[in-house]
Amino acid sequence: LDEDASGTEDSPTIIRPAEGEKVVVSEEGDVCLYICNASHIVIEGIETEGGTHGIEYESTREAKGETLGDITIRKCTVHGVRGIHGINFYANNDLSAVSDITIEDCEVFDCECGSSESVVLNGNIDGFLSAGNRIHDNNNIGIDMIGFEGLAMHPDKDSGRNPYEADQVRNGVCRDNVVYNISSEGNDDYFEDGEYDLCAHGIYVDGGRDIEICNNFIFNCDI
């Protein structure tokens, strides 16, 4: 899905199964469901199986200063990922933040993420809610909110501006999630000197700011 799939504030584009039906999107070497530079999108009740990513949203500099956001992923099931992320938001555009993101009542499990995360928000994101999700039995971080990895870095380093000023997840809430059985045991990306580095967090803020984390239940995670 690209910008042509965008809805409006009053009439978002909604992708969900017909009443009484079940939809499973399966992939092997690619993303199961990919959204780029779109706004006012609801993905609801979809199951993804396999792929390098389950559900991926990405903004790019091609959107320029266009306001992007109002993206909801609700009651989706993501499993069997073999590669990178279960659900991820990559906001790569330094010119405009992605805002009003909701990841709610989803289940993400049986994902082999390598050095990446089960559920992640990364880059120029300003305003989000991650709530009521069940993240479990994955081989790296459960929920991560990231900044300063260079996704939304200003390309002109000689402008006098801080090149990383927009490259940060901020102003969000992570609540009422259940995260368990998250461990890098058996993850070859963390195998060194004959043993696995057990370093998978349940919930991790890695450079984000102004984030409220409350009422989550986390157990049986490395950290």
C-alpha positions in Angstrom: 0.0 0.0 0.0 1.3 3.5 -0.9 0.0 7.0 -0.5 -2.7 6.3 -3.1 -4.3 4.0 -0.5 -4.7 6.8 2.1 -8.1 7.5 3.5 -9.2 10.7 5.2 -9.7 11.7 8.8 -13.4 11.2 8.4 -13.2 8.1 6.2 -10.1 6.1 6.7 -9.1 3.2 4.5 -10.0 0.0 6.4 -8.5 -3.4 5.6 -10.2 -6.2 7.4 -11.8 -9.6 6.7 -15.4 -9.8 5.6 -17.7 -10.6 8.4 -17.3 -14.3 9.4 -14.2 -14.8 7.3 -10.5 -15.2 8.2 -7.7 -13.7 6.2 -4.1 -15.0 6.3 -1.4 -13.3 4.4 1.6 -15.7 3.9 5.1 -14.9 2.7 8.6 -16.5 2.6 11.3 -14.0 1.7 9.5 -10.6 1.8 7.1 -8.5 3.8 3.6 -9.9 4.4 1.9 -6.5 4.5 3.8 -3.3 3.6 2.5 0.3 3.9 4.5 3.3 2.7 3.9 7.1 3.0 0.1 6.5 3.6 -2.2 8.1 6.1 -5.6 7.3 7.7 -5.2 3.5 7.4 -6.7 0.8 9.6 -5.5 -2.8 9.5 -7.8 -4.9 11.6 -8.2 -8.6 12.2 -5.6 -9.7 9.7 -3.2 -12.7 10.3 0.2 -12.8 8.8 2.4 -15.9 8.6 6.1 -16.0 7.8 8.0 -13.4 5.8 10.9 -11.2 6.8 8.4 -8.8 8.4 4.7 -9.3 9.3 3.4 -5.8 9.0 5.7 -2.9 8.1 4.9 0.8 7.9 7.6 3.1 6.4 7.8 6.8 5.6 10.4 8.1 3.2 11.8 11.4 2.2 9.7 11.2 -1.0 6.8 12.4 1.1 8.7 15.6 1.8 6.9 17.8 4.4 3.6 16.0 4.0 1.8 15.2 7.2 1.6 11.5 7.7 -0.1 9.5 10.4 -3.3 8.1 11.8 -2.2 4.5 11.3 -3.9 1.8 13.3 -3.0 -1.9 13.5 -5.6 -3.6 15.7 -6.5 -7.2 16.6 -3.9 -8.6 14.1 -2.0 -11.8 14.6 1.6 -12.0 13.4 3.7 -15.2 13.6 6.3 -17.2 11.9 8.5 -14.3 10.9 12.0 -15.5 9.8 14.2 -12.4 9.4 13.6 -9.0 11.0 10.4 -7.7 12.6 6.9 -8.8 13.6 5.4 -5.3 13.4 7.5 -2.3 12.6 7.2 1.4 12.0 10.2 3.0 10.3 9.8 6.7 10.0 12.7 7.6 7.7 11.6 11.1 6.7 13.4 13.9 8.6 11.2 16.5 7.0 7.9 15.3 8.6 7.1 13.1 11.6 4.6 10.2 11.5 2.1 10.8 14.2 -1.0 9.1 15.8 0.2 5.5 15.5 -1.8 2.8 17.3 -0.8 -0.8 17.8 -3.6 -2.4 19.8 -4.8 -5.8 20.9 -2.4 -7.6 18.6 -0.5 -10.9 19.1 3.0 -11.4 17.9 4.7 -14.8 18.5 7.1 -17.4 17.1 9.3 -14.7 15.4 13.0 -15.1 14.7 14.1 -11.5 14.6 17.9 -11.8 14.4 19.3 -8.6 15.8 16.0 -6.8 15.4 12.8 -6.6 17.5 9.3 -8.2 17.7 7.5 -4.9 17.7 9.4 -1.6 17.0 8.8 2.1 16.5 11.9 3.8 15.1 12.8 7.2 13.7 10.8 10.4 13.3 7.7 9.3 15.2 5.8 11.9 17.3 2.7 10.4 19.1 1.8 6.7 19.5 -0.1 4.2 21.5 1.0 0.6 22.0 -1.6 -1.1 24.2 -3.2 -4.4 25.0 -0.8 -6.4 22.9 0.5 -10.0 23.6 4.1 -10.4 22.6 5.6 -13.8 23.3 8.0 -16.6 22.4 10.3 -14.5 20.1 14.1 -14.6 20.0 14.7 -10.8 20.5 13.2 -7.7 22.1 9.5 -7.6 22.7 8.6 -3.9 22.3 11.2 -1.3 21.4 11.0 2.5 20.9 14.2 3.8 19.3 16.0 7.0 18.5 19.3 8.1 16.9 19.9 5.1 14.6 20.1 7.4 11.5 16.8 6.5 9.9 15.6 10.2 9.9 18.9 11.9 10.1 19.2 15.3 8.2 21.4 14.5 5.1 23.1 17.9 5.2 25.6 17.7 8.0 27.0 21.1 7.3 23.7 23.0 7.9 24.5 23.8 11.5 21.5 21.8 12.7 21.8 18.7 14.9 21.5 16.0 12.2 19.7 13.7 14.6 17.1 16.2 15.9 14.2 14.5 14.2 15.4 10.9 14.5 13.7 10.0 17.7 10.5 8.2 18.9 8.6 10.5 21.3 5.4 11.4 23.0 3.8 8.0 23.3 2.2 5.5 25.7 3.1 1.8 26.1 0.5 0.3 28.4 -1.4 -2.9 29.3 0.8 -5.1 27.2 1.7 -8.7 28.2 5.3 -9.7 27.1 6.8 -13.1 28.0 9.2 -15.8 26.8 11.5 -13.3 25.1 15.0 -14.6 24.9 18.0 -14.5 22.6 18.9 -18.1 23.6 19.4 -19.9 20.3 19.6 -16.7 18.3 22.8 -16.9 16.3 23.2 -13.1 16.1 24.0 -13.3 19.8 26.3 -16.3 19.8 29.8 -15.4 20.8 32.7 -17.4 22.4 30.7 -20.6 22.5 27.6 -19.2 24.2 24.5 -17.1 23.7 24.4 -13.6 25.1 21.0 -13.5 26.9 20.2 -9.8 26.2 16.6 -9.7 24.9 14.5 -7.1 26.7 10.8 -7.3 27.3 10.2 -3.6 26.8 13.1 -1.4 25.7 13.4 2.4 25.2 16.6 2.9 23.1 16.9 6.7 22.6 13.2 7.6 22.8 11.8 10.3 25.1 8.6 11.4 26.8 7.2 7.9 26.8 4.8 6.7 29.5 5.2 3.0 30.2 2.6 1.6 32.6 0.5 -1.4 33.6 2.5 -3.9 31.5 2.9 -7.5 32.6 6.4 -8.8 31.7 7.8 -12.2 32.7 10.4 -14.8 31.6 12.5 -12.4 29.5 16.3 -12.1 29.5 16.0 -8.5 30.7 
